[in-house]
Structures are given as structure tokens and as C-alpha cells.
Amino acid sequence: MRFLLYNIRYGAGIGRRVHFPFPFSGYLKNTETQLDRIAGFIRDQRPDIVGLVEVDTGSFRANGESQVAAIAGPLCHRQVCRSKYGLDSLAGRLPLLSQQANAVMTNRAILGHTFHYLNHGMKRLVIEVRLPELTVFLVHLALKYRPRQQQLFDLAAIVARSRGPVVVAGDFNVFRGAGELAPFLAATGLVSANLQGLPSHPSRAPHRQLDFILHSPGLRSLDFQAPSIPYSDHVPLIWDFEIGGEDYCRAAA
């Protein structure tokens, strides 16, 4: 199976486009052209599961169209999507922010899904999607260290309730380094698919590992890539793996 993780920055792009005529003005511009590039790249990879971070569900910059639907449609993928701020938060009620979301797409059957909201930080959403073979959790954690650590503590408790093999993926924003995840990995028993520690940010000259695909040991890694794709400020992560091992047998019993 192939898992693709990509923080697409709402299709805002990178470089001069984002900061002209004023800083971060790219977040207010039309995203159609850049989204076509992103969708084409994802389609060419033929993934079985896609974790999308920072997608627009239909604001003015996306011409009222869902970016998730635009990407999922040509792939014939099912999708699970939700605003990352929470419906009861101030950000979740503002016109543009309320349509800033995360999403999981897949060509597998979806047995069920749950939207969890962490107790700390502004970006609190955890998407849980239950597939026949495994359970996927998609996250986008806080920018600040303390709420991020509290989020990881809460996330470990959510993951612990899941049966069988799991994948926890997303933009973890661990600006102090991958060592921030050590307590979370110890608590959950998960391991990183990125054995070489390939950086994912910024895309033009990656030197920080902010995006992670973590998984149960029973899922066997076949290949891992962080291709140099300049469509967002993050590069995508692509993980090929096999289902098997003790975790899978226990889930199927």
C-alpha cells in the first residue's frame, strides 16, 4: 500500500506569490492553478491513502469549490474532511478560517470515522478513519511548544484506544526537533517510517523534519520518499508498506 502525506498550504504556493504585494497576501489569492499542479502530482503517485493538511473546503480563493473534492474525484477516492479549528471555536465561525481543513482520502472501504478535538492549542482536530486493514489518524499540531506537548499527551490517549495497527500522520510542527516526539512514541509504541530523518520543510531547501508518518511496528516499510516538489512550503512524504505482523493478526482475530 502507498500512503501520501502532504501539507498543501491551501494551494497558496511559495516564494514571491505568497508575499506580494504584502506579506502572506498569497493566502487571499485564487488557488486554482496551483491546486491543479498539486492534484496532478498526487494523481501520478497513485496512493491508496492520502493525508492532506491545510486544505480549503470552498472559500472565495478556491472559487467556492472544495479542494478535497477536486483532488479526490480523479482518484476515485472516498474522503473524510473537517475544519481543523472546531465548530465551537471563534476561528471555526469566521468565513475564511472555517473553511481551512484537513482531510483523509482513500481508495479503501471506510468502516467509520471520528473527529476528535484536543484540549489545548488553536488547531485541535484529530481525524480518525477506520479502514479494514488499519486505522489512520491525521493531525496538525500547535505552533507553540507547551500546547504542542499537551496535545501529544492527549493524542497518545486517543491512539491507545484504537485496536489493531495504526498510522498517525501529519504536520507535527516540532520546531525543537524530532526528539519532541520521544515521550509520545514511548507511550504508543509507534515508530517513524522516515528512518533516515529526511527533512520536509521548507520545500526550497528542506532542513527541518516537521511532517511525520508514524506507524505500528506490525506494518512493514518497503520504501520512504520526501520528493523535492515546490508546490507548497512543505514537501510531500510517500511511504510504501505491507500489512502484516502481530498487530494485524490481533486486529483480525
N, C-alpha and C positions, 0 to 999 in steps of 0.2 A: 504494500500500500504506500501511497505517497501523501504526505502532509505538507502543506504550504502555509507558512505564516507570513503576513505582510501588513505592516503599518503603512497605509497608503496616503496618509496626511490629507484626507478628503479630496484628493486629486489636485491639491493646490500647487504641486510641483516643488521645485527647488531653485536656488540662485536668485537672479535679478527679478524674475517674475514674482517671487513672493514678497519682495521688499521694495517694489516700485509701483506707484510714486511715493509711498510711505511705508514704514516697517509693517510687515505682516499683512499688507493690503491684498496679497495673493489669496488669502482666505475668503475674500469677498468677490473674487473674480469667477467667471464661468469655468467649469472644470471639465467640460465635455471632451476636449481634445486630449487632455492628459489622461482622463479616465479610459479613453479608447486604447491608449498605449498600455495602461496597466492591465486592462481586461484582456488584451491580445497576448501579453506576456503570460498571464495566469492560464489562459486557454491553451497556450502552446506547451505548458508543463504537464497538462493532463492530470491534475491532482485528484485524489479521492476525497480528501478533506481539506478545507481552506479555513484558516482563521484570519479574519480581516479586522484590523484595528484602525480606528479613525475613518469611518465611512459616513457618507451623507445619505439620509433616508428620503430626501426630497425637498431641500431648501431651494431658494432662488438661484444659488450658484450651480445647482445641478438641474436647473430648468424644471424643478418640481418632480423630477424622476428619482427613484431610489437607485443609488449606485450599486447596492447589493443585488437588486434585480437585474441590472444591466450586466453585471459580471456573471451572476448565476445562470441567467437564461441560456446563453450559448453553450454552457457546460452541462445543461440539464441537471443542475444541482438543486436540491432542496435547501432551504435557508432558515436560520433562526437568528433574529436580529432584535436589538433593543437599544434605546438611548442609554448611554453609559452613566448618566447623572442621576437617574431615578425620577419617577414621575412626581414625587412629592417634594423635590428639591427646587430651589429657585432657578438653577440652571436648566432643569428639566421643563420649566414653564416658559422660558424665553424662546422666541421664534427660531433663531438660528441654532442655538445650543441644544434645543430639544431634539433637533434632527441630526446631532452628532452621535454616532452609534458605533457599536462593534457587532460583528456577525460571524456565525459559523455556517459554512456551506458544505454540502457533501452529496456524493452520488450513492451513498449507502442509505438504507432504511433508517428513519429516525423513530426510535421507540418512545421517546419522550424528551422533554427539556424542562429546565427550571432556571429562572432568573433569580440569582442571589444578589443581595446588596450588603457590602461590607459596612462595618460600623464606623469607619474613620475615612478621612480624605474626601476629596470632591468627586473623583472618578471612582465609583464604588461597585460597578457592575461586574458580576461573575456570571458568564453564560455556561450552563451545564447542558450538554447534549448527549443523550444516551443512545448509542448505536449497538447493533447486535454484537460487535466484536469488542468494543471498549467504550469508555466514557471520556468525552472531551470537555475540558474546562478552558475557557478563554478569558483573559484578564488584561487590564490596562491599569497599572498601579500608580500611586501618588508620586508627585514630583519631589516632595519633601521626605527626608529620611525617617523621622519619627512616625508620621502616619503610615508610611510605607511598611515599616516594621510591624505596626499594629495590624495592617491589612494582611500581611503574610501570616501572622499568628491566626487570624480569623480564617484565612484561606485554608490553612492546614486542617482546621477542624471540619471545614466543608468537604475537602477531599477525602478525609478519613472516613466519612460516612458512605462513600461510594464502594460498591462491590466490584471486584474484578479489576482488570487492567485499566489504567487511566493515562491520559495525556493532559498536561497542564501547560498551556502555551500563551504567549502574549508579550506585550511590552511591559517589562517589569521596572523600567526606569531606575535600575540600580547604579546610580552615578558614583557610588563609592566602591564599585567593583562586584564581581560575581560572588565574592565572599559573603556579601549580604544575605545570600540565599542559603548559607550553610545550615542555620537552625531549621529552616523550612524543609530542606532536603532530609535532614536527620529525622524530623518529625514524621515525614510522609514516606520515606524510603525511596523516593523518586531519584532518578539520575538524569543528567543532561544528555541530549542527543548530540550536542556540539562538543565532541571530545577534544577538538583542537582549540576550542575557545575562539572561534572566528568572530571578529567584531561585526556589528551590524549598523553602527551609527558613528558619524554622519555618512551618507552614502557616497559622497565625493572622495572622501579619504577616511574610511572607517577605522576607528581606533578604540571605540567603546562597545562593550557587549551589553546591550540593553534588552534585546529580544531573546527569548529563550523558548525552547521546546523541551519540556521535562516529561519523563515517562516512567512507567513501572518497569522494573528490570525484566519482566517476562516478555516485553516487546523487544525483538531483536533488531538492532540497527543494521542496515545494509549500506547506506550512504548518507552523507550530510553535505549540503552546499549552502553558501551565502553568496550568490552571484552578484556581480557588480552591475546593478541595474539602477540608473539615475532618475527614476520616475517619482521618487519620494525622498524625504530626508533619511529614511531607513532603507536598508536593503532587505529583500525577502530572504527567508530561510526555507530550505527544501529538505525534507527528511524522508528517506525511503526506509521502510521497516517491514518486518514479518510479524504476524500474530503467532504466539506460541508460548511455551514455558508454563511454569507452575501457576502464575497469576491467571492465565487464560483457562487452564483446566479447572481451577477453583471456581471461576465465574460460570463456566458451562455446566458445572455439576448440579 
